[in-house]
Amino acid sequence: MDTWQTIPWHLIMPLIVLQLILMITALISLARTPYTRGPKWLWIILIIGLNLIGTIAYFVVGRRDRR
């Protein structure tokens, strides 16, 4: 049997769509936020490169209030 035929796409596809929505939301938030903890270019690499972990890290650690 082919591997692509055994993957339960009806379960995986919503997770992929959710992850993409979170990633796009994080990138938009990063673009609109004037202050972050660390350089913005690094957060872009983390959000795109580490997918879900990078996105969560940005929302938990990366955003900073103006201080």
N, C-alpha and C positions, 0 to 999 in steps of 0.2 A: 504494500500500500504506500502511496505517496504521502509524505509528511504534511503537505499543504492540505490534503483532504482530511486529515485527522485532527487538525486544529479547530477548536470550537469557536469560530469567528463571532458567533452571536454573543459570546461572553467576553471576548477580548476586545472587540471593536469599541464598545462603550468606554472601556478603560483607556484606550488610545485617544479617543476623542476628548475625554475628561483631562487627560494629561496635556494635550495640545492647548486646550482652553486655559488651563492653569499656567502654562508656559507663556502664552500670548498675554495673559493678564499680568504676569510678573514683568514681562518686557515693557508693556505699556506703563505700568506703575514705575518702573525704573526710569523710563524716559521722562516722566512727569515729575519725579522727585528730585529736588535740587540738592539734597544732602543724603549721602549714604555712608555706611561704614565700609570704607575701602573704595578703591577706584571703580567707576562704572564699567569700564572695559572688563575688569575681572568678574564682576557680577554677570555680565552678558555671557562670558565663557562658562561660568558655573551654571547658569540657568539653562543654557542650551546643551552644554556638555554632560552635565550630571542629571539632566531631565528632572524627575520628580524630587530628588534630594536637593538639587540646586535651587529649585523653585521654592521649596519649603524653607530652605536655609535663608533665602532672600527675604521672605515674608517674616521670618522669626528674628533674624539677626541683622540683615542688611539695611533695612529702612531705618532712618534716624530723623527725629524731630530737629528743627532748627534750634541749635544751642550754641 
